[in-house]
Amino acid sequence: MEGMWGRVKEVRVWMRERGVRRRAGCSWIEVGEGVEVFFSGVPSSARAIEVDFMLGVLEKIMRGDDDDEEII
């Protein structure tokens, strides 16, 4: 494998060999100068509720389902 995907494979092998496990459904996003961490199914903060709302808005816009609705 070339480039970053080769490195990804190496890291996954390294983790498996050492029994390192990552938490499923965990995401990070940069907000301003900070980083917000979210876990699937866990409303971990007020920011998580905000992000979930905005994702819903973006999904409606992308699908074209925003007919005559006030989006924000």
All heavy atoms as TSV, in Angstrom:
chain	resi	resn	atom	element	x	y	z
A	1	MET	N	N	0.840	-1.189	0.000
A	1	MET	CA	C	0.000	0.000	0.000
A	1	MET	C	C	0.880	1.245	0.000
A	1	MET	O	O	1.944	1.255	0.574
A	1	MET	CB	C	-0.884	0.031	1.236
A	1	MET	CG	C	-1.939	-1.005	1.262
A	1	MET	SD	S	-3.048	-0.668	2.631
A	1	MET	CE	C	-4.380	-1.667	2.144
A	2	GLU	N	N	0.337	2.257	-0.597
A	2	GLU	CA	C	1.114	3.477	-0.708
A	2	GLU	C	C	0.550	4.574	0.185
A	2	GLU	O	O	-0.602	4.570	0.568
A	2	GLU	CB	C	1.097	3.958	-2.148
A	2	GLU	CG	C	1.802	3.013	-3.094
A	2	GLU	CD	C	1.815	3.571	-4.497
A	2	GLU	OE1	O	2.071	4.769	-4.657
A	2	GLU	OE2	O	1.533	2.795	-5.412
A	3	GLY	N	N	1.395	5.537	0.485
A	3	GLY	CA	C	0.965	6.749	1.173
A	3	GLY	C	C	0.360	6.504	2.541
A	3	GLY	O	O	0.772	5.635	3.294
A	4	MET	N	N	-0.661	7.298	2.828
A	4	MET	CA	C	-1.303	7.266	4.141
A	4	MET	C	C	-1.994	5.939	4.433
A	4	MET	O	O	-2.038	5.501	5.563
A	4	MET	CB	C	-2.326	8.405	4.249
A	4	MET	CG	C	-1.697	9.779	4.292
A	4	MET	SD	S	-0.667	10.042	5.758
A	4	MET	CE	C	-1.896	10.072	7.034
A	5	TRP	N	N	-2.558	5.274	3.402
A	5	TRP	CA	C	-3.251	4.014	3.649
A	5	TRP	C	C	-2.287	2.938	4.132
A	5	TRP	O	O	-2.649	2.097	4.957
A	5	TRP	CB	C	-4.014	3.551	2.414
A	5	TRP	CG	C	-5.193	4.436	2.143
A	5	TRP	CD1	C	-5.362	5.254	1.076
A	5	TRP	CD2	C	-6.333	4.630	2.982
A	5	TRP	NE1	N	-6.555	5.936	1.198
A	5	TRP	CE2	C	-7.174	5.567	2.359
A	5	TRP	CE3	C	-6.741	4.091	4.207
A	5	TRP	CZ2	C	-8.384	5.984	2.903
A	5	TRP	CZ3	C	-7.950	4.516	4.752
A	5	TRP	CH2	C	-8.745	5.449	4.106
A	6	GLY	N	N	-1.051	2.972	3.656
A	6	GLY	CA	C	-0.044	2.046	4.151
A	6	GLY	C	C	0.237	2.287	5.618
A	6	GLY	O	O	0.375	1.348	6.418
A	7	ARG	N	N	0.299	3.533	5.995
A	7	ARG	CA	C	0.534	3.906	7.400
A	7	ARG	C	C	-0.655	3.492	8.268
A	7	ARG	O	O	-0.483	3.027	9.388
A	7	ARG	CB	C	0.771	5.414	7.491
A	7	ARG	CG	C	1.072	5.890	8.865
A	7	ARG	CD	C	2.454	5.451	9.340
A	7	ARG	NE	N	2.682	5.980	10.672
A	7	ARG	CZ	C	3.075	5.253	11.699
A	7	ARG	NH1	N	3.359	3.985	11.537
A	7	ARG	NH2	N	3.230	5.793	12.869
A	8	VAL	N	N	-1.868	3.649	7.745
A	8	VAL	CA	C	-3.071	3.242	8.478
A	8	VAL	C	C	-3.003	1.753	8.785
A	8	VAL	O	O	-3.272	1.322	9.909
A	8	VAL	CB	C	-4.350	3.576	7.672
A	8	VAL	CG1	C	-5.574	2.900	8.269
A	8	VAL	CG2	C	-4.551	5.078	7.589
A	9	LYS	N	N	-2.621	0.964	7.796
A	9	LYS	CA	C	-2.507	-0.480	7.998
A	9	LYS	C	C	-1.478	-0.793	9.084
A	9	LYS	O	O	-1.723	-1.624	9.960
A	9	LYS	CB	C	-2.126	-1.172	6.698
A	9	LYS	CG	C	-2.078	-2.668	6.824
A	9	LYS	CD	C	-1.753	-3.341	5.513
A	9	LYS	CE	C	-1.687	-4.843	5.693
A	9	LYS	NZ	N	-1.330	-5.517	4.457
A	10	GLU	N	N	-0.347	-0.109	9.045
A	10	GLU	CA	C	0.698	-0.320	10.054
A	10	GLU	C	C	0.181	-0.007	11.456
A	10	GLU	O	O	0.429	-0.765	12.400
A	10	GLU	CB	C	1.906	0.581	9.768
A	10	GLU	CG	C	2.705	0.205	8.556
A	10	GLU	CD	C	3.795	1.237	8.269
A	10	GLU	OE1	O	4.205	1.963	9.193
A	10	GLU	OE2	O	4.226	1.319	7.108
A	11	VAL	N	N	-0.527	1.098	11.584
A	11	VAL	CA	C	-1.054	1.495	12.902
A	11	VAL	C	C	-2.073	0.476	13.391
A	11	VAL	O	O	-2.066	0.099	14.566
A	11	VAL	CB	C	-1.661	2.911	12.841
A	11	VAL	CG1	C	-2.421	3.235	14.117
A	11	VAL	CG2	C	-0.563	3.949	12.596
A	12	ARG	N	N	-2.949	0.009	12.494
A	12	ARG	CA	C	-3.948	-0.983	12.901
A	12	ARG	C	C	-3.295	-2.285	13.347
A	12	ARG	O	O	-3.725	-2.892	14.327
A	12	ARG	CB	C	-4.924	-1.237	11.768
A	12	ARG	CG	C	-5.865	-0.070	11.569
A	12	ARG	CD	C	-6.844	-0.321	10.472
A	12	ARG	NE	N	-7.746	0.818	10.357
A	12	ARG	CZ	C	-8.469	1.084	9.302
A	12	ARG	NH1	N	-8.429	0.278	8.251
A	12	ARG	NH2	N	-9.255	2.136	9.276
A	13	VAL	N	N	-2.254	-2.720	12.653
A	13	VAL	CA	C	-1.523	-3.927	13.043
A	13	VAL	C	C	-0.876	-3.703	14.403
A	13	VAL	O	O	-0.969	-4.549	15.297
A	13	VAL	CB	C	-0.465	-4.309	11.978
A	13	VAL	CG1	C	0.477	-5.368	12.500
A	13	VAL	CG2	C	-1.149	-4.775	10.701
A	14	TRP	N	N	-0.226	-2.554	14.586
A	14	TRP	CA	C	0.426	-2.216	15.857
A	14	TRP	C	C	-0.587	-2.258	16.992
A	14	TRP	O	O	-0.330	-2.814	18.061
A	14	TRP	CB	C	1.056	-0.818	15.748
A	14	TRP	CG	C	1.784	-0.370	16.964
A	14	TRP	CD1	C	3.094	-0.573	17.249
A	14	TRP	CD2	C	1.237	0.361	18.070
A	14	TRP	NE1	N	3.405	0.000	18.471
A	14	TRP	CE2	C	2.274	0.573	18.992
A	14	TRP	CE3	C	-0.020	0.861	18.373
A	14	TRP	CZ2	C	2.094	1.260	20.179
A	14	TRP	CZ3	C	-0.211	1.542	19.569
A	14	TRP	CH2	C	0.845	1.732	20.449
A	15	MET	N	N	-1.772	-1.658	16.766
A	15	MET	CA	C	-2.813	-1.646	17.801
A	15	MET	C	C	-3.289	-3.060	18.121
A	15	MET	O	O	-3.450	-3.420	19.287
A	15	MET	CB	C	-3.992	-0.782	17.348
A	15	MET	CG	C	-3.681	0.698	17.324
A	15	MET	SD	S	-5.018	1.701	16.628
A	15	MET	CE	C	-6.304	1.479	17.846
A	16	ARG	N	N	-3.515	-3.864	17.092
A	16	ARG	CA	C	-3.994	-5.233	17.292
A	16	ARG	C	C	-2.979	-6.046	18.087
A	16	ARG	O	O	-3.341	-6.787	19.007
A	16	ARG	CB	C	-4.265	-5.887	15.932
A	16	ARG	CG	C	-5.038	-7.184	16.037
A	16	ARG	CD	C	-5.431	-7.762	14.684
A	16	ARG	NE	N	-5.890	-6.745	13.740
A	16	ARG	CZ	C	-5.300	-6.480	12.569
A	16	ARG	NH1	N	-4.261	-7.167	12.171
A	16	ARG	NH2	N	-5.764	-5.538	11.780
A	17	GLU	N	N	-1.704	-5.915	17.741
A	17	GLU	CA	C	-0.650	-6.665	18.432
A	17	GLU	C	C	-0.563	-6.315	19.910
A	17	GLU	O	O	-0.197	-7.141	20.732
A	17	GLU	CB	C	0.700	-6.391	17.775
A	17	GLU	CG	C	0.844	-6.997	16.407
A	17	GLU	CD	C	2.127	-6.572	15.697
A	17	GLU	OE1	O	2.832	-5.663	16.174
A	17	GLU	OE2	O	2.402	-7.153	14.639
A	18	ARG	N	N	-0.902	-5.093	20.250
A	18	ARG	CA	C	-0.804	-4.635	21.640
A	18	ARG	C	C	-2.138	-4.656	22.380
A	18	ARG	O	O	-2.235	-4.236	23.520
A	18	ARG	CB	C	-0.209	-3.231	21.667
A	18	ARG	CG	C	1.267	-3.270	21.331
A	18	ARG	CD	C	1.790	-1.929	20.862
A	18	ARG	NE	N	3.194	-2.017	20.489
A	18	ARG	CZ	C	3.654	-2.495	19.349
A	18	ARG	NH1	N	2.831	-2.986	18.451
A	18	ARG	NH2	N	4.940	-2.531	19.095
A	19	GLY	N	N	-3.181	-5.124	21.701
A	19	GLY	CA	C	-4.497	-5.202	22.334
A	19	GLY	C	C	-5.159	-3.852	22.532
A	19	GLY	O	O	-6.062	-3.718	23.353
A	20	VAL	N	N	-4.711	-2.853	21.783
A	20	VAL	CA	C	-5.296	-1.515	21.899
A	20	VAL	C	C	-6.609	-1.502	21.148
A	20	VAL	O	O	-6.692	-1.965	20.017
A	20	VAL	CB	C	-4.347	-0.442	21.313
A	20	VAL	CG1	C	-4.999	0.929	21.340
A	20	VAL	CG2	C	-3.030	-0.445	22.051
A	21	ARG	N	N	-7.630	-0.987	21.788
A	21	ARG	CA	C	-8.942	-0.902	21.146
A	21	ARG	C	C	-9.415	0.542	21.210
A	21	ARG	O	O	-9.208	1.223	22.190
A	21	ARG	CB	C	-9.930	-1.806	21.855
A	21	ARG	CG	C	-9.487	-3.269	21.826
A	21	ARG	CD	C	-10.534	-4.138	22.425
A	21	ARG	NE	N	-11.756	-4.023	21.661
A	21	ARG	CZ	C	-12.279	-4.995	20.924
A	21	ARG	NH1	N	-11.679	-6.148	20.868
A	21	ARG	NH2	N	-13.406	-4.828	20.265
A	22	ARG	N	N	-10.068	0.961	20.160
A	22	ARG	CA	C	-10.636	2.305	20.167
A	22	ARG	C	C	-12.128	2.212	20.412
A	22	ARG	O	O	-12.748	1.188	20.139
A	22	ARG	CB	C	-10.358	3.031	18.858
A	22	ARG	CG	C	-11.077	2.455	17.673
A	22	ARG	CD	C	-10.824	3.333	16.435
A	22	ARG	NE	N	-11.675	2.926	15.354
A	22	ARG	CZ	C	-12.912	3.370	15.149
A	22	ARG	NH1	N	-13.424	4.244	15.971
A	22	ARG	NH2	N	-13.639	2.944	14.144
A	23	ARG	N	N	-12.667	3.258	20.953
A	23	ARG	CA	C	-14.093	3.279	21.227
A	23	ARG	C	C	-14.854	3.516	19.919
A	23	ARG	O	O	-14.593	4.472	19.197
A	23	ARG	CB	C	-14.418	4.391	22.216
A	23	ARG	CG	C	-15.863	4.435	22.591
A	23	ARG	CD	C	-16.109	5.437	23.674
A	23	ARG	NE	N	-17.527	5.455	23.960
A	23	ARG	CZ	C	-18.061	5.973	25.020
A	23	ARG	NH1	N	-17.273	6.548	25.911
A	23	ARG	NH2	N	-19.340	5.966	25.208
A	24	ALA	N	N	-15.785	2.638	19.617
A	24	ALA	CA	C	-16.564	2.763	18.384
A	24	ALA	C	C	-17.459	3.994	18.451
A	24	ALA	O	O	-17.969	4.344	19.507
A	24	ALA	CB	C	-17.409	1.516	18.181
A	25	GLY	N	N	-17.635	4.633	17.320
A	25	GLY	CA	C	-18.541	5.766	17.247
A	25	GLY	C	C	-18.029	7.019	17.900
A	25	GLY	O	O	-18.804	7.798	18.435
A	26	CYS	N	N	-16.738	7.215	17.882
A	26	CYS	CA	C	-16.142	8.401	18.494
A	26	CYS	C	C	-15.635	9.322	17.385
A	26	CYS	O	O	-14.957	8.878	16.469
A	26	CYS	CB	C	-14.992	7.984	19.400
A	26	CYS	SG	S	-14.208	9.363	20.240
A	27	SER	N	N	-16.018	10.594	17.462
A	27	SER	CA	C	-15.604	11.564	16.452
A	27	SER	C	C	-15.085	12.830	17.111
A	27	SER	O	O	-15.468	13.158	18.230
A	27	SER	CB	C	-16.791	11.942	15.559
A	27	SER	OG	O	-17.298	10.828	14.909
A	28	TRP	N	N	-14.222	13.522	16.385
A	28	TRP	CA	C	-13.688	14.798	16.839
A	28	TRP	C	C	-13.926	15.828	15.753
A	28	TRP	O	O	-13.771	15.532	14.568
A	28	TRP	CB	C	-12.176	14.731	17.046
A	28	TRP	CG	C	-11.715	13.795	18.097
A	28	TRP	CD1	C	-11.449	14.108	19.390
A	28	TRP	CD2	C	-11.435	12.398	17.964
A	28	TRP	NE1	N	-11.019	12.977	20.063
A	28	TRP	CE2	C	-11.008	11.924	19.210
A	28	TRP	CE3	C	-11.521	11.504	16.902
A	28	TRP	CZ2	C	-10.648	10.602	19.428
A	28	TRP	CZ3	C	-11.183	10.190	17.117
A	28	TRP	CH2	C	-10.749	9.756	18.363
A	29	ILE	N	N	-14.284	17.051	16.160
A	29	ILE	CA	C	-14.352	18.153	15.209
A	29	ILE	C	C	-13.685	19.361	15.844
A	29	ILE	O	O	-13.690	19.521	17.060
A	29	ILE	CB	C	-15.793	18.506	14.776
A	29	ILE	CG1	C	-16.638	18.949	15.980
A	29	ILE	CG2	C	-16.449	17.368	14.038
A	29	ILE	CD1	C	-17.961	19.554	15.585
A	30	GLU	N	N	-13.091	20.193	14.998
A	30	GLU	CA	C	-12.492	21.429	15.475
A	30	GLU	C	C	-13.560	22.505	15.473
A	30	GLU	O	O	-14.270	22.692	14.494
A	30	GLU	CB	C	-11.344	21.849	14.568
A	30	GLU	CG	C	-10.148	20.944	14.677
A	30	GLU	CD	C	-8.986	21.407	13.828
A	30	GLU	OE1	O	-8.774	22.635	13.725
A	30	GLU	OE2	O	-8.305	20.540	13.266
A	31	VAL	N	N	-13.689	23.198	16.597
A	31	VAL	CA	C	-14.635	24.301	16.728
A	31	VAL	C	C	-13.853	25.490	17.258
A	31	VAL	O	O	-13.391	25.468	18.403
A	31	VAL	CB	C	-15.785	23.954	17.703
A	31	VAL	CG1	C	-16.740	25.121	17.833
A	31	VAL	CG2	C	-16.522	22.703	17.247
A	32	GLY	N	N	-13.682	26.490	16.400
A	32	GLY	CA	C	-12.860	27.629	16.804
A	32	GLY	C	C	-11.442	27.158	17.037
A	32	GLY	O	O	-10.830	26.536	16.178
A	33	GLU	N	N	-10.938	27.416	18.225
A	33	GLU	CA	C	-9.577	26.992	18.558
A	33	GLU	C	C	-9.546	25.722	19.399
A	33	GLU	O	O	-8.494	25.298	19.858
A	33	GLU	CB	C	-8.854	28.118	19.293
A	33	GLU	CG	C	-8.629	29.338	18.422
A	33	GLU	CD	C	-7.834	30.416	19.125
A	33	GLU	OE1	O	-7.190	30.122	20.147
A	33	GLU	OE2	O	-7.862	31.553	18.638
A	34	GLY	N	N	-10.705	25.109	19.607
A	34	GLY	CA	C	-10.771	23.907	20.423
A	34	GLY	C	C	-11.207	22.691	19.628
A	34	GLY	O	O	-11.476	22.757	18.440
A	35	VAL	N	N	-11.276	21.573	20.324
A	35	VAL	CA	C	-11.701	20.314	19.725
A	35	VAL	C	C	-12.849	19.771	20.564
A	35	VAL	O	O	-12.771	19.733	21.787
A	35	VAL	CB	C	-10.541	19.289	19.692
A	35	VAL	CG1	C	-11.024	17.944	19.186
A	35	VAL	CG2	C	-9.400	19.813	18.840
A	36	GLU	N	N	-13.915	19.367	19.891
A	36	GLU	CA	C	-15.056	18.744	20.562
A	36	GLU	C	C	-15.032	17.256	20.252
A	36	GLU	O	O	-14.813	16.858	19.111
A	36	GLU	CB	C	-16.369	19.345	20.057
A	36	GLU	CG	C	-16.561	20.803	20.389
A	36	GLU	CD	C	-16.970	21.028	21.827
A	36	GLU	OE1	O	-17.544	20.110	22.463
A	36	GLU	OE2	O	-16.717	22.139	22.321
A	37	VAL	N	N	-15.256	16.429	21.266
A	37	VAL	CA	C	-15.268	14.977	21.103
A	37	VAL	C	C	-16.701	14.497	21.320
A	37	VAL	O	O	-17.365	14.909	22.272
A	37	VAL	CB	C	-14.327	14.288	22.123
A	37	VAL	CG1	C	-14.359	12.781	21.940
A	37	VAL	CG2	C	-12.919	14.827	21.983
A	38	PHE	N	N	-17.173	13.628	20.422
A	38	PHE	CA	C	-18.522	13.105	20.500
A	38	PHE	C	C	-18.487	11.583	20.437
A	38	PHE	O	O	-17.697	11.008	19.703
A	38	PHE	CB	C	-19.360	13.620	19.328
A	38	PHE	CG	C	-19.434	15.121	19.276
A	38	PHE	CD1	C	-18.549	15.830	18.493
A	38	PHE	CD2	C	-20.372	15.803	20.019
A	38	PHE	CE1	C	-18.607	17.211	18.437
A	38	PHE	CE2	C	-20.435	17.181	19.972
A	38	PHE	CZ	C	-19.554	17.895	19.181
A	39	PHE	N	N	-19.388	10.955	21.211
A	39	PHE	CA	C	-19.522	9.502	21.190
A	39	PHE	C	C	-20.915	9.169	20.695
A	39	PHE	O	O	-21.888	9.809	21.105
A	39	PHE	CB	C	-19.304	8.918	22.587
A	39	PHE	CG	C	-17.947	9.227	23.144
A	39	PHE	CD1	C	-17.766	10.262	24.039
A	39	PHE	CD2	C	-16.842	8.495	22.739
A	39	PHE	CE1	C	-16.505	10.563	24.531
A	39	PHE	CE2	C	-15.586	8.785	23.223
A	39	PHE	CZ	C	-15.418	9.828	24.122
A	40	SER	N	N	-21.042	8.177	19.828
A	40	SER	CA	C	-22.347	7.844	19.259
A	40	SER	C	C	-23.346	7.501	20.360
A	40	SER	O	O	-23.037	6.784	21.299
A	40	SER	CB	C	-22.224	6.683	18.267
A	40	SER	OG	O	-21.833	5.516	18.937
A	41	GLY	N	N	-24.536	8.069	20.211
A	41	GLY	CA	C	-25.610	7.787	21.153
A	41	GLY	C	C	-25.487	8.448	22.497
A	41	GLY	O	O	-26.292	8.211	23.382
A	42	VAL	N	N	-24.486	9.299	22.695
A	42	VAL	CA	C	-24.293	9.944	23.991
A	42	VAL	C	C	-24.295	11.462	23.803
A	42	VAL	O	O	-23.363	12.018	23.242
A	42	VAL	CB	C	-22.947	9.530	24.632
A	42	VAL	CG1	C	-22.758	10.222	25.972
A	42	VAL	CG2	C	-22.861	8.034	24.777
A	43	PRO	N	N	-25.358	12.136	24.242
A	43	PRO	CA	C	-25.351	13.596	24.147
A	43	PRO	C	C	-24.418	14.163	25.218
A	43	PRO	O	O	-24.835	14.497	26.317
A	43	PRO	CB	C	-26.812	13.979	24.398
A	43	PRO	CG	C	-27.370	12.850	25.186
A	43	PRO	CD	C	-26.590	11.618	24.787
A	44	SER	N	N	-23.128	14.225	24.900
A	44	SER	CA	C	-22.095	14.530	25.887
A	44	SER	C	C	-22.030	15.982	26.301
A	44	SER	O	O	-21.433	16.309	27.309
A	44	SER	CB	C	-20.732	14.069	25.354
A	44	SER	OG	O	-20.505	14.654	24.086
A	45	SER	N	N	-22.628	16.872	25.527
A	45	SER	CA	C	-22.563	18.282	25.890
A	45	SER	C	C	-23.629	19.049	25.141
A	45	SER	O	O	-24.265	18.531	24.225
A	45	SER	CB	C	-21.190	18.854	25.526
A	45	SER	OG	O	-21.037	18.910	24.115
A	46	ALA	N	N	-23.819	20.301	25.527
A	46	ALA	CA	C	-24.748	21.163	24.805
A	46	ALA	C	C	-24.275	21.319	23.368
A	46	ALA	O	O	-25.078	21.421	22.439
A	46	ALA	CB	C	-24.842	22.518	25.490
A	47	ARG	N	N	-22.979	21.320	23.177
A	47	ARG	CA	C	-22.419	21.455	21.825
A	47	ARG	C	C	-22.839	20.268	20.960
A	47	ARG	O	O	-23.096	20.421	19.779
A	47	ARG	CB	C	-20.903	21.564	21.903
A	47	ARG	CG	C	-20.233	21.793	20.580
A	47	ARG	CD	C	-20.494	23.159	20.042
A	47	ARG	NE	N	-19.471	24.028	20.557
A	47	ARG	CZ	C	-19.325	25.280	20.219
A	47	ARG	NH1	N	-20.137	25.830	19.359
A	47	ARG	NH2	N	-18.383	26.003	20.732
A	48	ALA	N	N	-22.953	19.081	21.546
A	48	ALA	CA	C	-23.373	17.894	20.797
A	48	ALA	C	C	-24.785	18.084	20.258
A	48	ALA	O	O	-25.079	17.722	19.116
A	48	ALA	CB	C	-23.295	16.647	21.670
A	49	ILE	N	N	-25.648	18.685	21.043
A	49	ILE	CA	C	-27.019	18.938	20.615
A	49	ILE	C	C	-27.020	19.940	19.462
A	49	ILE	O	O	-27.725	19.772	18.468
A	49	ILE	CB	C	-27.869	19.432	21.799
A	49	ILE	CG1	C	-27.991	18.301	22.839
A	49	ILE	CG2	C	-29.239	19.911	21.338
A	49	ILE	CD1	C	-28.526	18.734	24.174
A	50	GLU	N	N	-26.191	20.979	19.588
A	50	GLU	CA	C	-26.042	21.990	18.539
A	50	GLU	C	C	-25.559	21.366	17.226
A	50	GLU	O	O	-26.096	21.640	16.147
A	50	GLU	CB	C	-24.982	23.008	18.984
A	50	GLU	CG	C	-25.400	24.438	18.966
A	50	GLU	CD	C	-24.235	25.306	19.414
A	50	GLU	OE1	O	-23.883	25.276	20.606
A	50	GLU	OE2	O	-23.677	25.998	18.552
A	51	VAL	N	N	-24.525	20.551	17.324
A	51	VAL	CA	C	-23.942	19.909	16.144
A	51	VAL	C	C	-24.965	18.986	15.500
A	51	VAL	O	O	-25.135	18.977	14.281
A	51	VAL	CB	C	-22.649	19.152	16.497
A	51	VAL	CG1	C	-22.195	18.275	15.349
A	51	VAL	CG2	C	-21.556	20.138	16.878
A	52	ASP	N	N	-25.684	18.214	16.304
A	52	ASP	CA	C	-26.697	17.308	15.778
A	52	ASP	C	C	-27.770	18.088	15.025
A	52	ASP	O	O	-28.202	17.693	13.941
A	52	ASP	CB	C	-27.312	16.490	16.913
A	52	ASP	CG	C	-28.219	15.404	16.402
A	52	ASP	OD1	O	-27.791	14.630	15.523
A	52	ASP	OD2	O	-29.373	15.322	16.880
A	53	PHE	N	N	-28.194	19.215	15.588
A	53	PHE	CA	C	-29.181	20.058	14.934
A	53	PHE	C	C	-28.669	20.551	13.578
A	53	PHE	O	O	-29.366	20.468	12.561
A	53	PHE	CB	C	-29.540	21.251	15.827
A	53	PHE	CG	C	-30.414	22.262	15.137
A	53	PHE	CD1	C	-31.772	22.035	14.991
A	53	PHE	CD2	C	-29.867	23.427	14.629
A	53	PHE	CE1	C	-32.575	22.965	14.344
A	53	PHE	CE2	C	-30.665	24.361	13.977
A	53	PHE	CZ	C	-32.017	24.134	13.839
A	54	MET	N	N	-27.437	21.064	13.556
A	54	MET	CA	C	-26.872	21.599	12.318
A	54	MET	C	C	-26.690	20.505	11.267
A	54	MET	O	O	-26.898	20.744	10.081
A	54	MET	CB	C	-25.543	22.301	12.581
A	54	MET	CG	C	-25.694	23.650	13.265
A	54	MET	SD	S	-26.840	24.781	12.428
A	54	MET	CE	C	-26.078	24.968	10.836
A	55	LEU	N	N	-26.327	19.307	11.696
A	55	LEU	CA	C	-26.219	18.199	10.745
A	55	LEU	C	C	-27.578	17.895	10.114
A	55	LEU	O	O	-27.668	17.612	8.922
A	55	LEU	CB	C	-25.650	16.956	11.421
A	55	LEU	CG	C	-24.173	17.029	11.779
A	55	LEU	CD1	C	-23.777	15.813	12.602
A	55	LEU	CD2	C	-23.312	17.137	10.538
A	56	GLY	N	N	-28.628	17.974	10.910
A	56	GLY	CA	C	-29.975	17.779	10.386
A	56	GLY	C	C	-30.342	18.850	9.362
A	56	GLY	O	O	-30.924	18.559	8.316
A	57	VAL	N	N	-29.985	20.103	9.673
A	57	VAL	CA	C	-30.235	21.208	8.751
A	57	VAL	C	C	-29.485	20.976	7.443
A	57	VAL	O	O	-30.052	21.098	6.349
A	57	VAL	CB	C	-29.823	22.560	9.384
A	57	VAL	CG1	C	-29.818	23.671	8.346
A	57	VAL	CG2	C	-30.741	22.910	10.545
A	58	LEU	N	N	-28.214	20.640	7.539
A	58	LEU	CA	C	-27.414	20.407	6.336
A	58	LEU	C	C	-27.961	19.241	5.513
A	58	LEU	O	O	-27.995	19.298	4.282
A	58	LEU	CB	C	-25.954	20.154	6.712
A	58	LEU	CG	C	-25.213	21.359	7.288
A	58	LEU	CD1	C	-23.853	20.938	7.821
A	58	LEU	CD2	C	-25.072	22.456	6.248
A	59	GLU	N	N	-28.402	18.197	6.198
A	59	GLU	CA	C	-28.968	17.055	5.485
A	59	GLU	C	C	-30.217	17.473	4.699
A	59	GLU	O	O	-30.391	17.107	3.544
A	59	GLU	CB	C	-29.314	15.934	6.454
A	59	GLU	CG	C	-29.887	14.718	5.761
A	59	GLU	CD	C	-30.235	13.593	6.717
A	59	GLU	OE1	O	-30.334	13.827	7.938
A	59	GLU	OE2	O	-30.420	12.467	6.226
A	60	LYS	N	N	-31.097	18.275	5.340
A	60	LYS	CA	C	-32.301	18.747	4.645
A	60	LYS	C	C	-31.935	19.574	3.423
A	60	LYS	O	O	-32.543	19.429	2.364
A	60	LYS	CB	C	-33.156	19.589	5.592
A	60	LYS	CG	C	-33.950	18.796	6.578
A	60	LYS	CD	C	-34.822	19.717	7.394
A	60	LYS	CE	C	-36.196	19.091	7.442
A	60	LYS	NZ	N	-37.223	19.977	7.924
A	61	ILE	N	N	-30.969	20.443	3.568
A	61	ILE	CA	C	-30.551	21.286	2.445
A	61	ILE	C	C	-30.015	20.418	1.312
A	61	ILE	O	O	-30.368	20.606	0.148
A	61	ILE	CB	C	-29.499	22.320	2.892
A	61	ILE	CG1	C	-30.142	23.351	3.819
A	61	ILE	CG2	C	-28.855	23.003	1.689
A	61	ILE	CD1	C	-29.153	24.270	4.506
A	62	MET	N	N	-29.160	19.459	1.656
A	62	MET	CA	C	-28.562	18.607	0.632
A	62	MET	C	C	-29.605	17.749	-0.086
A	62	MET	O	O	-29.491	17.484	-1.273
A	62	MET	CB	C	-27.471	17.722	1.250
A	62	MET	CG	C	-26.260	18.529	1.687
A	62	MET	SD	S	-25.073	17.589	2.655
A	62	MET	CE	C	-24.548	16.380	1.478
A	63	ARG	N	N	-30.634	17.326	0.630
A	63	ARG	CA	C	-31.684	16.508	0.027
A	63	ARG	C	C	-32.719	17.356	-0.705
A	63	ARG	O	O	-33.573	16.827	-1.409
A	63	ARG	CB	C	-32.393	15.681	1.094
A	63	ARG	CG	C	-31.544	14.578	1.669
A	63	ARG	CD	C	-32.321	13.860	2.772
A	63	ARG	NE	N	-31.487	12.887	3.409
A	63	ARG	CZ	C	-31.575	11.583	3.195
A	63	ARG	NH1	N	-32.490	11.107	2.385
A	63	ARG	NH2	N	-30.776	10.757	3.813
A	64	GLY	N	N	-32.672	18.666	-0.452
A	64	GLY	CA	C	-33.654	19.549	-1.067
A	64	GLY	C	C	-34.990	19.516	-0.352
A	64	GLY	O	O	-36.024	19.871	-0.908
A	65	ASP	N	N	-35.007	19.085	0.912
A	65	ASP	CA	C	-36.240	18.975	1.699
A	65	ASP	C	C	-36.552	20.240	2.486
A	65	ASP	O	O	-37.330	20.202	3.423
A	65	ASP	CB	C	-36.130	17.815	2.706
A	65	ASP	CG	C	-36.025	16.469	2.024
A	65	ASP	OD1	O	-36.366	16.375	0.840
A	65	ASP	OD2	O	-35.611	15.516	2.698
A	66	ASP	N	N	-35.967	21.359	2.138
A	66	ASP	CA	C	-36.140	22.578	2.923
A	66	ASP	C	C	-37.237	23.477	2.356
A	66	ASP	O	O	-37.279	24.660	2.627
A	66	ASP	CB	C	-34.816	23.336	3.011
A	66	ASP	CG	C	-34.266	23.696	1.650
A	66	ASP	OD1	O	-34.507	22.936	0.709
A	66	ASP	OD2	O	-33.591	24.730	1.542
A	67	ASP	N	N	-38.188	22.905	1.604
A	67	ASP	CA	C	-39.255	23.664	0.965
A	67	ASP	C	C	-40.040	24.508	1.966
A	67	ASP	O	O	-40.619	24.002	2.908
A	67	ASP	CB	C	-40.230	22.720	0.246
A	67	ASP	CG	C	-39.547	21.926	-0.851
A	67	ASP	OD1	O	-38.568	22.441	-1.430
A	67	ASP	OD2	O	-39.979	20.782	-1.097
A	68	ASP	N	N	-40.048	25.805	1.719
A	68	ASP	CA	C	-40.841	26.768	2.474
A	68	ASP	C	C	-40.680	26.665	3.984
A	68	ASP	O	O	-41.575	27.052	4.731
A	68	ASP	CB	C	-42.329	26.613	2.127
A	68	ASP	CG	C	-42.569	26.878	0.644
A	68	ASP	OD1	O	-41.942	27.795	0.086
A	68	ASP	OD2	O	-43.388	26.154	0.081
A	69	GLU	N	N	-39.605	26.142	4.478
A	69	GLU	CA	C	-39.382	26.084	5.914
A	69	GLU	C	C	-38.290	27.074	6.282
A	69	GLU	O	O	-37.369	27.320	5.528
A	69	GLU	CB	C	-38.900	24.687	6.343
A	69	GLU	CG	C	-39.940	23.626	6.235
A	69	GLU	CD	C	-39.419	22.288	6.750
A	69	GLU	OE1	O	-38.601	22.303	7.689
A	69	GLU	OE2	O	-39.817	21.262	6.209
A	70	GLU	N	N	-38.410	27.608	7.477
A	70	GLU	CA	C	-37.340	28.436	7.991
A	70	GLU	C	C	-36.295	27.460	8.530
A	70	GLU	O	O	-36.577	26.715	9.473
A	70	GLU	CB	C	-37.830	29.357	9.097
A	70	GLU	CG	C	-36.770	30.306	9.557
A	70	GLU	CD	C	-37.281	31.270	10.605
A	70	GLU	OE1	O	-38.410	31.751	10.480
A	70	GLU	OE2	O	-36.532	31.515	11.555
A	71	ILE	N	N	-35.142	27.440	7.947
A	71	ILE	CA	C	-34.137	26.433	8.294
A	71	ILE	C	C	-33.473	26.748	9.628
A	71	ILE	O	O	-33.327	25.905	10.478
A	71	ILE	CB	C	-33.092	26.292	7.178
A	71	ILE	CG1	C	-33.776	25.729	5.945
A	71	ILE	CG2	C	-31.950	25.400	7.616
A	71	ILE	CD1	C	-32.908	25.594	4.752
A	72	ILE	N	N	-33.090	27.980	9.805
A	72	ILE	CA	C	-32.386	28.319	11.058
A	72	ILE	C	C	-33.155	29.406	11.768
A	72	ILE	O	O	-33.602	30.339	11.226
A	72	ILE	CB	C	-30.950	28.753	10.790
A	72	ILE	CG1	C	-30.184	27.616	10.150
A	72	ILE	CG2	C	-30.261	29.205	12.046
A	72	ILE	CD1	C	-28.763	27.935	9.769
